[in-house]
Amino acid sequence: MAGFRNVLVHAYDDVDLEIVYHALREGIDDLEAFGRIAVRRMTPTAPTDRKPPTGDSGP
């Protein structure tokens, strides 16, 4: 769908609206999956219960 976005942005005067309609109807699953991934990547992770290393492993 990235290539499709480029066509819409850079060649919008040549866009066939039937193709746009078809892409939206058939590619909605891709868009939803992208949204879920984007939200996961932007959501901070929970802190871990591990303690930080002390830095001295000593002999």
PDB file with one MODEL, atoms N, CA, C and O in Angstrom:
MODEL        1
ATOM      1  N   MET A   1       0.805  -1.197   0.000  1.00  0.00           N
ATOM      2  CA  MET A   1       0.000   0.000   0.000  1.00  0.00           C
ATOM      3  C   MET A   1       0.846   1.259   0.000  1.00  0.00           C
ATOM      4  O   MET A   1       0.332   2.343  -0.272  1.00  0.00           O
ATOM      5  N   ALA A   2       2.144   1.139   0.301  1.00  0.00           N
ATOM      6  CA  ALA A   2       3.011   2.322   0.292  1.00  0.00           C
ATOM      7  C   ALA A   2       3.094   2.912  -1.106  1.00  0.00           C
ATOM      8  O   ALA A   2       3.063   4.132  -1.272  1.00  0.00           O
ATOM      9  N   GLY A   3       3.199   2.053  -2.111  1.00  0.00           N
ATOM     10  CA  GLY A   3       3.242   2.538  -3.486  1.00  0.00           C
ATOM     11  C   GLY A   3       1.950   3.240  -3.876  1.00  0.00           C
ATOM     12  O   GLY A   3       1.963   4.220  -4.621  1.00  0.00           O
ATOM     13  N   PHE A   4       0.842   2.729  -3.368  1.00  0.00           N
ATOM     14  CA  PHE A   4      -0.452   3.338  -3.636  1.00  0.00           C
ATOM     15  C   PHE A   4      -0.518   4.738  -3.026  1.00  0.00           C
ATOM     16  O   PHE A   4      -1.058   5.662  -3.635  1.00  0.00           O
ATOM     17  N   ARG A   5       0.029   4.886  -1.831  1.00  0.00           N
ATOM     18  CA  ARG A   5       0.069   6.198  -1.172  1.00  0.00           C
ATOM     19  C   ARG A   5       0.848   7.186  -2.029  1.00  0.00           C
ATOM     20  O   ARG A   5       0.439   8.338  -2.176  1.00  0.00           O
ATOM     21  N   ASN A   6       1.964   6.745  -2.594  1.00  0.00           N
ATOM     22  CA  ASN A   6       2.777   7.622  -3.435  1.00  0.00           C
ATOM     23  C   ASN A   6       2.004   8.093  -4.662  1.00  0.00           C
ATOM     24  O   ASN A   6       2.123   9.250  -5.063  1.00  0.00           O
ATOM     25  N   VAL A   7       1.218   7.208  -5.255  1.00  0.00           N
ATOM     26  CA  VAL A   7       0.404   7.591  -6.411  1.00  0.00           C
ATOM     27  C   VAL A   7      -0.620   8.643  -5.994  1.00  0.00           C
ATOM     28  O   VAL A   7      -0.814   9.638  -6.693  1.00  0.00           O
ATOM     29  N   LEU A   8      -1.271   8.422  -4.859  1.00  0.00           N
ATOM     30  CA  LEU A   8      -2.281   9.383  -4.405  1.00  0.00           C
ATOM     31  C   LEU A   8      -1.676  10.756  -4.139  1.00  0.00           C
ATOM     32  O   LEU A   8      -2.289  11.780  -4.440  1.00  0.00           O
ATOM     33  N   VAL A   9      -0.477  10.774  -3.576  1.00  0.00           N
ATOM     34  CA  VAL A   9       0.145  12.048  -3.205  1.00  0.00           C
ATOM     35  C   VAL A   9       0.758  12.757  -4.408  1.00  0.00           C
ATOM     36  O   VAL A   9       0.634  13.974  -4.545  1.00  0.00           O
ATOM     37  N   HIS A  10       1.422  11.993  -5.284  1.00  0.00           N
ATOM     38  CA  HIS A  10       2.197  12.618  -6.350  1.00  0.00           C
ATOM     39  C   HIS A  10       1.513  12.640  -7.720  1.00  0.00           C
ATOM     40  O   HIS A  10       1.906  13.405  -8.601  1.00  0.00           O
ATOM     41  N   ALA A  11       0.507  11.813  -7.893  1.00  0.00           N
ATOM     42  CA  ALA A  11      -0.168  11.774  -9.203  1.00  0.00           C
ATOM     43  C   ALA A  11      -1.679  11.775  -9.011  1.00  0.00           C
ATOM     44  O   ALA A  11      -2.410  11.059  -9.695  1.00  0.00           O
ATOM     45  N   TYR A  12      -2.127  12.588  -8.073  1.00  0.00           N
ATOM     46  CA  TYR A  12      -3.546  12.565  -7.714  1.00  0.00           C
ATOM     47  C   TYR A  12      -4.464  12.922  -8.876  1.00  0.00           C
ATOM     48  O   TYR A  12      -5.626  12.516  -8.879  1.00  0.00           O
ATOM     49  N   ASP A  13      -3.980  13.661  -9.853  1.00  0.00           N
ATOM     50  CA  ASP A  13      -4.832  14.023 -10.981  1.00  0.00           C
ATOM     51  C   ASP A  13      -5.073  12.851 -11.933  1.00  0.00           C
ATOM     52  O   ASP A  13      -5.974  12.907 -12.769  1.00  0.00           O
ATOM     53  N   ASP A  14      -4.270  11.787 -11.809  1.00  0.00           N
ATOM     54  CA  ASP A  14      -4.422  10.604 -12.656  1.00  0.00           C
ATOM     55  C   ASP A  14      -5.040   9.422 -11.908  1.00  0.00           C
ATOM     56  O   ASP A  14      -5.036   8.304 -12.425  1.00  0.00           O
ATOM     57  N   VAL A  15      -5.564   9.642 -10.718  1.00  0.00           N
ATOM     58  CA  VAL A  15      -6.067   8.549  -9.890  1.00  0.00           C
ATOM     59  C   VAL A  15      -7.442   8.102 -10.378  1.00  0.00           C
ATOM     60  O   VAL A  15      -8.333   8.922 -10.599  1.00  0.00           O
ATOM     61  N   ASP A  16      -7.597   6.803 -10.540  1.00  0.00           N
ATOM     62  CA  ASP A  16      -8.870   6.201 -10.912  1.00  0.00           C
ATOM     63  C   ASP A  16      -9.627   5.900  -9.614  1.00  0.00           C
ATOM     64  O   ASP A  16      -9.185   5.069  -8.821  1.00  0.00           O
ATOM     65  N   LEU A  17     -10.751   6.562  -9.394  1.00  0.00           N
ATOM     66  CA  LEU A  17     -11.484   6.414  -8.137  1.00  0.00           C
ATOM     67  C   LEU A  17     -12.008   4.996  -7.918  1.00  0.00           C
ATOM     68  O   LEU A  17     -12.199   4.579  -6.776  1.00  0.00           O
ATOM     69  N   GLU A  18     -12.239   4.258  -8.989  1.00  0.00           N
ATOM     70  CA  GLU A  18     -12.657   2.865  -8.829  1.00  0.00           C
ATOM     71  C   GLU A  18     -11.534   2.038  -8.214  1.00  0.00           C
ATOM     72  O   GLU A  18     -11.789   1.150  -7.401  1.00  0.00           O
ATOM     73  N   ILE A  19     -10.297   2.327  -8.596  1.00  0.00           N
ATOM     74  CA  ILE A  19      -9.149   1.620  -8.022  1.00  0.00           C
ATOM     75  C   ILE A  19      -8.982   2.008  -6.551  1.00  0.00           C
ATOM     76  O   ILE A  19      -8.677   1.161  -5.712  1.00  0.00           O
ATOM     77  N   VAL A  20      -9.181   3.275  -6.248  1.00  0.00           N
ATOM     78  CA  VAL A  20      -9.102   3.723  -4.851  1.00  0.00           C
ATOM     79  C   VAL A  20     -10.148   2.990  -4.016  1.00  0.00           C
ATOM     80  O   VAL A  20      -9.843   2.470  -2.943  1.00  0.00           O
ATOM     81  N   TYR A  21     -11.367   2.954  -4.511  1.00  0.00           N
ATOM     82  CA  TYR A  21     -12.446   2.277  -3.799  1.00  0.00           C
ATOM     83  C   TYR A  21     -12.100   0.805  -3.576  1.00  0.00           C
ATOM     84  O   TYR A  21     -12.266   0.287  -2.472  1.00  0.00           O
ATOM     85  N   HIS A  22     -11.626   0.143  -4.608  1.00  0.00           N
ATOM     86  CA  HIS A  22     -11.254  -1.273  -4.498  1.00  0.00           C
ATOM     87  C   HIS A  22     -10.121  -1.461  -3.486  1.00  0.00           C
ATOM     88  O   HIS A  22     -10.174  -2.378  -2.666  1.00  0.00           O
ATOM     89  N   ALA A  23      -9.110  -0.614  -3.534  1.00  0.00           N
ATOM     90  CA  ALA A  23      -7.975  -0.728  -2.612  1.00  0.00           C
ATOM     91  C   ALA A  23      -8.422  -0.553  -1.163  1.00  0.00           C
ATOM     92  O   ALA A  23      -7.943  -1.250  -0.268  1.00  0.00           O
ATOM     93  N   LEU A  24      -9.334   0.373  -0.945  1.00  0.00           N
ATOM     94  CA  LEU A  24      -9.836   0.580   0.415  1.00  0.00           C
ATOM     95  C   LEU A  24     -10.668  -0.602   0.893  1.00  0.00           C
ATOM     96  O   LEU A  24     -10.557  -1.020   2.045  1.00  0.00           O
ATOM     97  N   ARG A  25     -11.490  -1.135   0.018  1.00  0.00           N
ATOM     98  CA  ARG A  25     -12.343  -2.269   0.403  1.00  0.00           C
ATOM     99  C   ARG A  25     -11.524  -3.537   0.613  1.00  0.00           C
ATOM    100  O   ARG A  25     -11.770  -4.289   1.557  1.00  0.00           O
ATOM    101  N   GLU A  26     -10.557  -3.774  -0.257  1.00  0.00           N
ATOM    102  CA  GLU A  26      -9.791  -5.022  -0.198  1.00  0.00           C
ATOM    103  C   GLU A  26      -8.565  -4.928   0.709  1.00  0.00           C
ATOM    104  O   GLU A  26      -8.075  -5.951   1.185  1.00  0.00           O
ATOM    105  N   GLY A  27      -8.067  -3.726   0.953  1.00  0.00           N
ATOM    106  CA  GLY A  27      -6.842  -3.573   1.735  1.00  0.00           C
ATOM    107  C   GLY A  27      -7.060  -3.106   3.160  1.00  0.00           C
ATOM    108  O   GLY A  27      -6.103  -2.762   3.854  1.00  0.00           O
ATOM    109  N   ILE A  28      -8.312  -3.089   3.604  1.00  0.00           N
ATOM    110  CA  ILE A  28      -8.603  -2.577   4.939  1.00  0.00           C
ATOM    111  C   ILE A  28      -7.938  -3.432   6.019  1.00  0.00           C
ATOM    112  O   ILE A  28      -7.545  -2.903   7.058  1.00  0.00           O
ATOM    113  N   ASP A  29      -7.808  -4.724   5.796  1.00  0.00           N
ATOM    114  CA  ASP A  29      -7.137  -5.589   6.778  1.00  0.00           C
ATOM    115  C   ASP A  29      -5.684  -5.177   6.965  1.00  0.00           C
ATOM    116  O   ASP A  29      -5.172  -5.179   8.084  1.00  0.00           O
ATOM    117  N   ASP A  30      -5.020  -4.822   5.866  1.00  0.00           N
ATOM    118  CA  ASP A  30      -3.635  -4.358   5.955  1.00  0.00           C
ATOM    119  C   ASP A  30      -3.548  -3.071   6.769  1.00  0.00           C
ATOM    120  O   ASP A  30      -2.647  -2.910   7.592  1.00  0.00           O
ATOM    121  N   LEU A  31      -4.473  -2.174   6.541  1.00  0.00           N
ATOM    122  CA  LEU A  31      -4.485  -0.907   7.259  1.00  0.00           C
ATOM    123  C   LEU A  31      -4.735  -1.128   8.750  1.00  0.00           C
ATOM    124  O   LEU A  31      -4.092  -0.496   9.588  1.00  0.00           O
ATOM    125  N   GLU A  32      -5.661  -2.016   9.080  1.00  0.00           N
ATOM    126  CA  GLU A  32      -5.936  -2.325  10.485  1.00  0.00           C
ATOM    127  C   GLU A  32      -4.723  -2.968  11.146  1.00  0.00           C
ATOM    128  O   GLU A  32      -4.395  -2.637  12.285  1.00  0.00           O
ATOM    129  N   ALA A  33      -4.053  -3.881  10.449  1.00  0.00           N
ATOM    130  CA  ALA A  33      -2.861  -4.530  11.000  1.00  0.00           C
ATOM    131  C   ALA A  33      -1.759  -3.502  11.245  1.00  0.00           C
ATOM    132  O   ALA A  33      -1.086  -3.539  12.275  1.00  0.00           O
ATOM    133  N   PHE A  34      -1.582  -2.592  10.299  1.00  0.00           N
ATOM    134  CA  PHE A  34      -0.595  -1.530  10.471  1.00  0.00           C
ATOM    135  C   PHE A  34      -0.918  -0.695  11.706  1.00  0.00           C
ATOM    136  O   PHE A  34      -0.023  -0.362  12.482  1.00  0.00           O
ATOM    137  N   GLY A  35      -2.183  -0.361  11.888  1.00  0.00           N
ATOM    138  CA  GLY A  35      -2.592   0.419  13.054  1.00  0.00           C
ATOM    139  C   GLY A  35      -2.283  -0.295  14.360  1.00  0.00           C
ATOM    140  O   GLY A  35      -1.804   0.325  15.309  1.00  0.00           O
ATOM    141  N   ARG A  36      -2.552  -1.593  14.413  1.00  0.00           N
ATOM    142  CA  ARG A  36      -2.261  -2.363  15.636  1.00  0.00           C
ATOM    143  C   ARG A  36      -0.762  -2.378  15.928  1.00  0.00           C
ATOM    144  O   ARG A  36      -0.350  -2.221  17.077  1.00  0.00           O
ATOM    145  N   ILE A  37       0.040  -2.565  14.902  1.00  0.00           N
ATOM    146  CA  ILE A  37       1.497  -2.579  15.087  1.00  0.00           C
ATOM    147  C   ILE A  37       1.989  -1.211  15.545  1.00  0.00           C
ATOM    148  O   ILE A  37       2.832  -1.121  16.437  1.00  0.00           O
ATOM    149  N   ALA A  38       1.470  -0.151  14.942  1.00  0.00           N
ATOM    150  CA  ALA A  38       1.881   1.204  15.306  1.00  0.00           C
ATOM    151  C   ALA A  38       1.545   1.495  16.762  1.00  0.00           C
ATOM    152  O   ALA A  38       2.359   2.075  17.481  1.00  0.00           O
ATOM    153  N   VAL A  39       0.365   1.104  17.200  1.00  0.00           N
ATOM    154  CA  VAL A  39      -0.032   1.337  18.596  1.00  0.00           C
ATOM    155  C   VAL A  39       0.880   0.559  19.536  1.00  0.00           C
ATOM    156  O   VAL A  39       1.311   1.092  20.558  1.00  0.00           O
ATOM    157  N   ARG A  40       1.181  -0.699  19.204  1.00  0.00           N
ATOM    158  CA  ARG A  40       2.077  -1.507  20.052  1.00  0.00           C
ATOM    159  C   ARG A  40       3.450  -0.867  20.171  1.00  0.00           C
ATOM    160  O   ARG A  40       4.041  -0.844  21.251  1.00  0.00           O
ATOM    161  N   ARG A  41       3.956  -0.347  19.060  1.00  0.00           N
ATOM    162  CA  ARG A  41       5.289   0.249  19.088  1.00  0.00           C
ATOM    163  C   ARG A  41       5.326   1.564  19.852  1.00  0.00           C
ATOM    164  O   ARG A  41       6.376   1.943  20.371  1.00  0.00           O
ATOM    165  N   MET A  42       4.212   2.259  19.931  1.00  0.00           N
ATOM    166  CA  MET A  42       4.182   3.545  20.625  1.00  0.00           C
ATOM    167  C   MET A  42       3.786   3.411  22.095  1.00  0.00           C
ATOM    168  O   MET A  42       3.877   4.377  22.852  1.00  0.00           O
ATOM    169  N   THR A  43       3.348   2.217  22.502  1.00  0.00           N
ATOM    170  CA  THR A  43       2.942   1.995  23.882  1.00  0.00           C
ATOM    171  C   THR A  43       4.167   1.604  24.701  1.00  0.00           C
ATOM    172  O   THR A  43       4.860   0.645  24.362  1.00  0.00           O
ATOM    173  N   PRO A  44       4.441   2.350  25.793  1.00  0.00           N
ATOM    174  CA  PRO A  44       5.609   2.001  26.620  1.00  0.00           C
ATOM    175  C   PRO A  44       5.422   0.624  27.248  1.00  0.00           C
ATOM    176  O   PRO A  44       4.309   0.216  27.579  1.00  0.00           O
ATOM    177  N   THR A  45       6.526  -0.068  27.400  1.00  0.00           N
ATOM    178  CA  THR A  45       6.470  -1.394  28.015  1.00  0.00           C
ATOM    179  C   THR A  45       6.495  -1.255  29.526  1.00  0.00           C
ATOM    180  O   THR A  45       6.990  -0.266  30.066  1.00  0.00           O
ATOM    181  N   ALA A  46       5.962  -2.249  30.192  1.00  0.00           N
ATOM    182  CA  ALA A  46       5.942  -2.244  31.655  1.00  0.00           C
ATOM    183  C   ALA A  46       7.362  -2.441  32.174  1.00  0.00           C
ATOM    184  O   ALA A  46       8.153  -3.156  31.559  1.00  0.00           O
ATOM    185  N   PRO A  47       7.691  -1.809  33.302  1.00  0.00           N
ATOM    186  CA  PRO A  47       9.029  -1.998  33.865  1.00  0.00           C
ATOM    187  C   PRO A  47       9.219  -3.447  34.315  1.00  0.00           C
ATOM    188  O   PRO A  47       8.261  -4.119  34.699  1.00  0.00           O
ATOM    189  N   THR A  48      10.447  -3.911  34.264  1.00  0.00           N
ATOM    190  CA  THR A  48      10.741  -5.281  34.689  1.00  0.00           C
ATOM    191  C   THR A  48      11.020  -5.301  36.188  1.00  0.00           C
ATOM    192  O   THR A  48      11.269  -4.262  36.799  1.00  0.00           O
ATOM    193  N   ASP A  49      10.975  -6.489  36.765  1.00  0.00           N
ATOM    194  CA  ASP A  49      11.240  -6.633  38.202  1.00  0.00           C
ATOM    195  C   ASP A  49      12.715  -6.874  38.478  1.00  0.00           C
ATOM    196  O   ASP A  49      13.108  -7.030  39.634  1.00  0.00           O
ATOM    197  N   ARG A  50      13.539  -6.906  37.433  1.00  0.00           N
ATOM    198  CA  ARG A  50      14.967  -7.157  37.631  1.00  0.00           C
ATOM    199  C   ARG A  50      15.648  -5.967  38.263  1.00  0.00           C
ATOM    200  O   ARG A  50      15.315  -4.815  37.985  1.00  0.00           O
ATOM    201  N   LYS A  51      16.617  -6.266  39.127  1.00  0.00           N
ATOM    202  CA  LYS A  51      17.409  -5.207  39.729  1.00  0.00           C
ATOM    203  C   LYS A  51      18.583  -4.899  38.785  1.00  0.00           C
ATOM    204  O   LYS A  51      19.097  -5.798  38.120  1.00  0.00           O
ATOM    205  N   PRO A  52      19.000  -3.640  38.729  1.00  0.00           N
ATOM    206  CA  PRO A  52      20.149  -3.307  37.878  1.00  0.00           C
ATOM    207  C   PRO A  52      21.416  -3.946  38.446  1.00  0.00           C
ATOM    208  O   PRO A  52      21.514  -4.153  39.655  1.00  0.00           O
ATOM    209  N   PRO A  53      22.380  -4.258  37.591  1.00  0.00           N
ATOM    210  CA  PRO A  53      23.639  -4.846  38.069  1.00  0.00           C
ATOM    211  C   PRO A  53      24.398  -3.861  38.968  1.00  0.00           C
ATOM    212  O   PRO A  53      24.343  -2.646  38.776  1.00  0.00           O
ATOM    213  N   THR A  54      25.101  -4.422  39.948  1.00  0.00           N
ATOM    214  CA  THR A  54      25.841  -3.578  40.876  1.00  0.00           C
ATOM    215  C   THR A  54      27.143  -3.062  40.280  1.00  0.00           C
ATOM    216  O   THR A  54      27.689  -2.068  40.758  1.00  0.00           O
ATOM    217  N   GLY A  55      27.644  -3.723  39.248  1.00  0.00           N
ATOM    218  CA  GLY A  55      28.862  -3.275  38.602  1.00  0.00           C
ATOM    219  C   GLY A  55      30.118  -3.878  39.200  1.00  0.00           C
ATOM    220  O   GLY A  55      31.196  -3.729  38.625  1.00  0.00           O
ATOM    221  N   ASP A  56      30.015  -4.554  40.335  1.00  0.00           N
ATOM    222  CA  ASP A  56      31.197  -5.147  40.970  1.00  0.00           C
ATOM    223  C   ASP A  56      30.948  -6.630  41.155  1.00  0.00           C
ATOM    224  O   ASP A  56      30.202  -7.043  42.043  1.00  0.00           O
ATOM    225  N   SER A  57      31.591  -7.438  40.294  1.00  0.00           N
ATOM    226  CA  SER A  57      31.408  -8.876  40.438  1.00  0.00           C
ATOM    227  C   SER A  57      32.459  -9.455  41.378  1.00  0.00           C
ATOM    228  O   SER A  57      32.337 -10.599  41.816  1.00  0.00           O
ATOM    229  N   GLY A  58      33.490  -8.671  41.691  1.00  0.00           N
ATOM    230  CA  GLY A  58      34.515  -9.022  42.700  1.00  0.00           C
ATOM    231  C   GLY A  58      35.126 -10.397  42.531  1.00  0.00           C
ATOM    232  O   GLY A  58      34.547 -11.280  41.898  1.00  0.00           O
ATOM    233  N   PRO A  59      36.322 -10.565  43.114  1.00  0.00           N
ATOM    234  CA  PRO A  59      37.003 -11.884  43.035  1.00  0.00           C
ATOM    235  C   PRO A  59      36.454 -12.852  44.032  1.00  0.00           C
ATOM    236  O   PRO A  59      36.909 -13.994  44.099  1.00  0.00           O
TER     237      PRO A  59
ENDMDL
END
